[in-house]
């Protein structure tokens, strides 16, 4: 997003707090689904998308147009958020659509926080990300735009079924079905970042050859928090291929202290 859209998204998220702060979890899940439906409507209606995001028209006129179109079709909270979204200034019409999808994910994470399951949802998203990393065929199938969204969701459900929390499944289904997202791996990264941002902290994605004890995980989190001067939570994935040591990813930065990496360096040195 360009600067104007990033500012608009921040404003929308701040206004969203007035809605999410007084709504129960069931109402939040419903709100998220309706915001996704509005995003889908704008995705499929190019002329409407351009009209409601046209910065040359008065914000109130754009908001009133959306209200007339959606009144009675979505709930009052969803209509309020949609009105406020189109009244903001977006750099492009597509940024408005993306903002609605991001806001929908924020609402689902708020529902998870309300229910005290945000840690579980975050962990399940991370573990599904690891599944995609290890199963490229599955990742490719879920990313195949030529396959109807309903078929991709069926495949997703066959993988996760009842193994994850309903909010996790809802987040994954939205990510798989969206016509606006990038690769699913990027969508998962965005969701994990959004979950971390809810508690003003960062996530360290750690790959280890063996399971780490709770004490080891706590010490690692404390060390990383001191190193990066901010609160950091760790998510651990076990991968025997690293052979020993750890691979730590925080945002775009990777600290590779694995035995496999060191062996690879030795092989390259011997070959040169």
C-alpha positions as CSV (number, residue, x, y, z in Angstrom):
1,X,0.0,0.0,0.0
2,X,1.0,3.6,-0.7
3,X,1.4,6.1,2.2
4,X,-2.2,7.4,2.0
5,X,-3.7,3.9,2.1
6,X,-1.4,2.9,5.0
7,X,-2.7,5.9,6.9
8,X,-6.3,5.1,6.0
9,X,-5.8,1.5,7.2
10,X,-4.4,2.7,10.6
11,X,-7.4,5.0,11.0
12,X,-9.8,2.2,10.1
13,X,-8.2,-0.2,12.6
14,X,-8.5,2.5,15.3
15,X,-12.2,3.0,14.6
16,X,-12.7,-0.7,14.5
17,X,-11.8,-0.8,18.2
18,X,-15.0,1.0,19.0
19,X,-16.9,-1.9,17.4
20,X,-14.9,-4.9,18.6
21,X,-14.6,-3.6,22.1
22,X,-18.3,-4.0,22.8
23,X,-19.1,-7.1,20.7
24,X,-19.0,-10.7,21.8
25,X,-17.0,-13.4,20.0
26,X,-19.9,-14.8,18.0
27,X,-20.8,-11.3,16.8
28,X,-17.1,-10.7,15.9
29,X,-17.0,-13.9,13.8
30,X,-20.2,-12.7,12.0
31,X,-18.7,-9.3,11.5
32,X,-15.6,-10.8,10.0
33,X,-17.6,-12.9,7.5
34,X,-19.7,-9.9,6.4
35,X,-16.6,-7.7,5.9
36,X,-15.1,-10.5,3.7
37,X,-18.4,-10.6,1.8
38,X,-18.2,-6.8,1.2
39,X,-14.6,-7.2,-0.1
40,X,-15.7,-10.0,-2.4
41,X,-18.5,-7.8,-3.7
42,X,-16.1,-5.0,-4.6
43,X,-13.7,-7.5,-6.1
44,X,-16.4,-8.7,-8.5
45,X,-17.8,-5.2,-9.3
46,X,-15.1,-3.0,-10.9
47,X,-17.4,0.0,-11.5
48,X,-18.7,0.0,-7.9
49,X,-15.2,-0.5,-6.6
50,X,-14.0,2.6,-8.5
51,X,-17.0,4.7,-7.4
52,X,-16.8,4.0,-3.7
53,X,-13.0,4.6,-3.6
54,X,-13.0,7.7,-5.8
55,X,-11.2,10.4,-3.8
56,X,-12.7,13.2,-6.0
57,X,-16.2,12.6,-4.5
58,X,-17.3,13.6,-1.0
59,X,-16.6,11.0,1.7
60,X,-20.2,11.2,3.0
61,X,-21.6,10.6,-0.5
62,X,-19.5,7.4,-0.8
63,X,-20.6,6.3,2.6
64,X,-24.2,6.9,1.9
65,X,-24.0,5.0,-1.4
66,X,-22.6,1.9,0.5
67,X,-25.3,2.3,3.1
68,X,-28.0,2.2,0.5
69,X,-26.6,-0.8,-1.2
70,X,-25.9,-2.9,1.9
71,X,-28.6,-1.8,4.3
72,X,-30.5,-4.9,5.4
73,X,-28.0,-7.2,3.8
74,X,-25.4,-7.1,6.5
75,X,-25.5,-6.3,10.3
76,X,-25.3,-2.8,11.8
77,X,-21.7,-3.1,12.9
78,X,-20.6,-4.4,9.5
79,X,-22.4,-1.5,7.8
80,X,-20.8,1.0,10.1
81,X,-17.3,-0.4,9.4
82,X,-18.0,-0.5,5.6
83,X,-19.2,3.2,5.7
84,X,-16.2,4.3,7.6
85,X,-13.9,2.4,5.2
86,X,-15.2,3.9,2.0
87,X,-15.2,7.4,3.6
88,X,-11.4,7.2,4.1
89,X,-8.9,8.2,1.3
90,X,-7.3,5.2,-0.5
91,X,-4.5,5.4,-3.0
92,X,-6.2,2.9,-5.2
93,X,-9.6,1.1,-5.2
94,X,-7.8,-2.2,-4.7
95,X,-6.3,-0.9,-1.4
96,X,-9.8,-0.5,-0.1
97,X,-10.6,-4.1,-0.9
98,X,-7.3,-5.3,0.7
99,X,-8.1,-3.2,3.8
100,X,-11.4,-4.8,4.3
101,X,-9.9,-8.3,4.1
102,X,-7.1,-7.3,6.6
103,X,-9.8,-5.8,8.9
104,X,-11.8,-9.0,8.7
105,X,-8.7,-11.0,9.9
106,X,-8.2,-8.4,12.7
107,X,-11.8,-9.0,13.8
108,X,-11.3,-12.8,13.9
109,X,-8.1,-12.3,16.0
110,X,-10.0,-10.0,18.3
111,X,-12.6,-12.8,18.8
112,X,-9.8,-15.3,19.6
113,X,-8.4,-12.8,22.1
114,X,-11.8,-12.4,23.7
115,X,-12.1,-16.2,24.1
116,X,-8.6,-16.5,25.5
117,X,-7.4,-18.7,22.6
118,X,-5.2,-16.2,20.7
119,X,-2.0,-18.2,21.6
120,X,-3.6,-21.4,20.3
121,X,-4.7,-19.8,17.1
122,X,-1.3,-18.2,16.6
123,X,0.4,-21.6,17.2
124,X,-1.9,-23.4,14.8
125,X,-1.3,-20.8,12.1
126,X,2.4,-21.3,12.6
127,X,2.2,-25.1,12.4
128,X,0.1,-24.9,9.3
129,X,2.7,-22.6,7.8
130,X,5.3,-25.3,8.5
131,X,3.1,-27.9,6.8
132,X,3.0,-25.8,3.7
133,X,6.8,-25.4,3.8
134,X,7.3,-29.2,3.9
135,X,4.5,-30.1,1.4
136,X,5.0,-28.1,-1.7
137,X,2.3,-30.0,-3.6
138,X,-0.3,-29.0,-1.0
139,X,0.8,-25.4,-1.1
140,X,0.6,-25.4,-4.9
141,X,-2.9,-26.9,-4.9
142,X,-4.2,-24.4,-2.3
143,X,-2.7,-21.5,-4.4
144,X,-4.1,-22.7,-7.7
145,X,-6.3,-19.8,-8.9
146,X,-7.8,-22.0,-11.7
147,X,-9.4,-24.3,-9.1
148,X,-12.7,-23.0,-7.7
149,X,-12.4,-21.6,-4.2
150,X,-14.9,-24.2,-2.9
151,X,-12.7,-27.0,-4.0
152,X,-9.6,-25.4,-2.4
153,X,-11.5,-25.0,0.8
154,X,-12.6,-28.7,0.7
155,X,-8.9,-29.6,0.4
156,X,-8.0,-27.3,3.3
157,X,-10.7,-28.9,5.5
158,X,-9.5,-32.3,4.6
159,X,-6.1,-31.3,6.0
160,X,-7.1,-29.4,9.1
161,X,-10.7,-30.8,9.8
162,X,-11.3,-30.6,13.5
163,X,-7.7,-30.4,14.4
164,X,-7.7,-26.6,14.8
165,X,-9.8,-24.1,16.6
166,X,-12.8,-22.8,14.5
167,X,-11.3,-19.3,14.4
168,X,-8.1,-20.7,13.0
169,X,-10.1,-22.6,10.3
170,X,-12.1,-19.4,9.5
171,X,-8.8,-17.5,9.0
172,X,-7.4,-20.2,6.8
173,X,-10.5,-20.5,4.8
174,X,-10.6,-16.7,4.2
175,X,-7.0,-16.8,3.1
176,X,-7.5,-19.7,0.7
177,X,-10.7,-18.3,-0.8
178,X,-9.6,-14.7,-1.3
179,X,-9.2,-13.5,-4.9
180,X,-6.9,-10.7,-3.7
181,X,-4.3,-12.4,-1.7
182,X,-0.8,-13.3,-2.7
183,X,0.6,-16.8,-2.2
184,X,-1.0,-18.5,0.9
185,X,2.4,-18.5,2.6
186,X,2.5,-14.7,2.5
187,X,-1.1,-14.6,3.8
188,X,-0.1,-16.8,6.7
189,X,2.9,-14.5,7.4
190,X,0.5,-11.5,7.5
191,X,-1.8,-13.3,9.9
192,X,1.0,-14.2,12.2
193,X,2.2,-10.6,12.2
194,X,-1.3,-9.3,12.9
195,X,-1.6,-11.7,15.8
196,X,1.7,-10.6,17.3
197,X,0.8,-6.9,16.8
198,X,-2.4,-7.4,18.9
199,X,0.0,-7.7,21.9
200,X,2.6,-5.3,20.7
201,X,5.3,-8.0,20.2
202,X,7.1,-9.9,17.5
203,X,7.2,-13.5,16.7
204,X,10.4,-15.5,16.3
205,X,9.8,-18.6,14.2
206,X,12.3,-21.1,15.4
207,X,13.2,-24.4,13.7
208,X,15.0,-27.0,15.9
209,X,16.2,-30.5,15.4
210,X,14.6,-31.5,18.7
211,X,11.8,-30.4,21.0
212,X,12.8,-27.5,23.3
213,X,11.6,-27.6,26.9
214,X,9.4,-24.9,28.3
215,X,12.4,-23.5,30.2
216,X,14.5,-23.5,27.1
217,X,11.8,-21.7,25.1
218,X,11.4,-19.1,27.9
219,X,15.1,-18.4,28.0
220,X,15.3,-18.2,24.2
221,X,12.4,-15.7,24.2
222,X,14.1,-13.6,26.9
223,X,17.4,-13.6,25.0
224,X,15.8,-12.6,21.8
225,X,13.8,-9.9,23.5
226,X,16.9,-8.4,25.0
227,X,18.8,-8.6,21.7
228,X,16.0,-6.9,19.7
229,X,14.8,-4.5,22.5
230,X,11.2,-5.5,22.2
231,X,8.9,-8.3,23.4
232,X,9.4,-11.5,21.3
233,X,7.4,-14.7,21.5
234,X,8.8,-17.9,20.0
235,X,7.0,-20.5,17.9
236,X,8.9,-23.8,17.7
237,X,8.9,-26.3,14.8
238,X,10.8,-29.5,15.0
239,X,12.7,-30.4,11.9
240,X,15.3,-33.2,12.2
241,X,16.9,-32.1,8.9
242,X,18.6,-29.2,10.7
243,X,20.6,-31.9,12.6
244,X,21.4,-29.6,15.5
245,X,21.3,-25.9,16.6
246,X,18.5,-23.5,15.7
247,X,17.2,-21.5,12.8
248,X,15.5,-18.3,14.0
249,X,13.5,-16.1,11.7
250,X,12.2,-12.7,12.9
251,X,10.5,-10.8,10.1
252,X,12.9,-10.8,7.2
253,X,15.9,-11.6,9.3
254,X,17.2,-15.1,9.6
255,X,19.8,-16.4,12.1
256,X,20.9,-19.8,11.0
257,X,22.9,-21.6,13.7
258,X,22.0,-25.1,12.5
259,X,24.5,-27.9,12.0
260,X,23.1,-28.4,8.5
261,X,24.0,-24.8,7.6
262,X,27.5,-25.1,9.0
263,X,28.0,-28.4,7.1
264,X,26.8,-26.7,3.9
265,X,29.3,-23.9,4.5
266,X,32.1,-26.5,4.9
267,X,31.1,-28.3,1.7
268,X,31.1,-25.0,-0.2
269,X,34.5,-24.1,1.2
270,X,35.9,-27.5,0.2
271,X,34.5,-27.2,-3.3
272,X,36.0,-23.8,-4.0
